């Protein structure tokens, strides 16, 4: 059984066929100014935020591939008049 933690990040991909992690997850890649790099407290916060972002982005990519495989596997079993080549380009990891 597949498990999708934070699977709601995939809803934009499924509903609108838009593959945009930051928009789907409603999260922006963390950044830090040159000035704040010198401050240990700001660097610590930045590093923690970046770890969360990177893990979530990694999960998104893995879940996207799993989702594609499940959808393709379910539909490929049956004769279906659907052009999977178009979906393959949008959903499958390059």
Secondary structure, 3 states (H helix, E strand, C coil): CCCCCCHHHHHHHHHHCCCCHHHHHCCCCCCCCHHHHCCHHHHHHHHHHHHHHHHHHHHHHHHHHHHHHHHHHHHHCCCCCCCHHHHHHHHCCC
